Amino acid sequence: QVQLVESGGGLVQAGGSLRLSCAASGSISSINVWGWFRQAPGKQRELVAAITSGGGTNYADSVRGRSTISREYAKNTVNLRMDYLKPEDTAVYYCAAGAGREVVVFHPGDYDYWGQGTQVTVSS
């Protein structure tokens, strides 16, 4: 079992930056892929960024170039830094972890553990 707790969400002006953190505990060694998803009202949950146990990363086209996902191994933390925030980035952001041998990083159903979510609101 893996427990995930997100933090760092809040209200930010357009053009600003934000750093989200996901604190993980439990059977962390079983996780193959760590991801950040977001879901806005009336929209599907979508991948923002993912990082594999080997260090490979994936980003949504909408955030590529202005977002960075990283792991702090000593603190068992997965971070997401977002710059040049837009109102379209407003959503609940979720940390997720996948333990499967093969995980399609864009598919929420391939992730086994989820945090409670943290709200990010970007004002115009």
N, C-alpha and C positions, 0 to 999 in steps of 0.2 A: 504494500500500500504506500501511496505517496500523497502527501498533503501539500497544497499550494496556497499561498496567501499573497495577494497583490497589494501594492501600495503605490502612492505617488500621483494618483489622479487628482483632478481639480479643474478650476476655471482658468483658462489662459486666453489672452488676446491673440487674434490672428497674427501670424508672423513670429510668435513666440516659440519657446521650446519647453519640453517636458521630459522627465525621466521616470519611467515606471519600473518598479522592482517586483520580482516574484521570489518569495522565500520558500524553498522546498525542504521537506523533511520526509523521512521514511526510507523506503527502498530505492534510493536515488540511483544506485548502480544499475538498476534494471531498465532505466529510461534510455531510449535510443534517440528520441527527438524532443526538443523543447520548442514550444511555439507561443506566440502572442496572436490572439484573435480579437476581433471587435465586432460588435453588433449594434447597429443603429435602429431606432424604432421603424418598423415596417420593412426592414431589410434583412437579408440573410446574414448569418454569421460568416465572416470572411477572415482568411489568414492575413495578418499584417507582416509577420516575419517569423522565421523558424531557424533553429540552429541544431545541428546534429551532434552526437557525442564525439564525432571526429572533427568538429569545428566548421563544417560546411554550413552555409547560410542561404536562405531564400527570402525574397521580399516581394510583396505585392507591387504591381506596376505603379500604383498610386502613391507609394511611399518610397520607392527606390530612389536612392540618392540623397534623401533627407532623413533617413532612419537608420539606426544601428542596433542590432541585437547582439548581446554578449553574455558570457557566463563568468561569474566570479566563483571559481571552484572552492576556494577556501571558505567562503561564506554560504555555499550552496544556494546561490542567487542567480537568477536570469533577469537581465535588464533590457529595457527597450528605451532608447533615446530617440526622440522625435523633434526635428527642427522645422522651422518655417510652417508651423501648424496652420491649417485651414479650417473653416467652419465645417467642411465635409469630413473632417477627422473626428467630429463629435460622435461619441459612442461609448458603450460600456466595453472596456477592454478586459479580456480574460487571458490568464496564463494557463497553458495546457501542456501535458506530458504524454508521450506515446511510448509504450513498452514493446510493441510488436516488432518482429524481426524486419518486416517491410512496412513502412509507414508512408502513405502518400501525404506529404506535408500540407497540401491544400484542403484535405478532407477532414472536417471536424470529427467525423465518425471513427477515424483511425486513431484518435487520441483517447487515452484511458483515464486520465485524471484532469480535473479542472479546478481552478480557483473560484472564488466567489464573485470576482469581477470588481473593477474600479472605474468610476465614471470619469470620463474626460469630456469637457465642454470647451469649445473654442468659439469665442465671441467674434462677431464681425467688426 
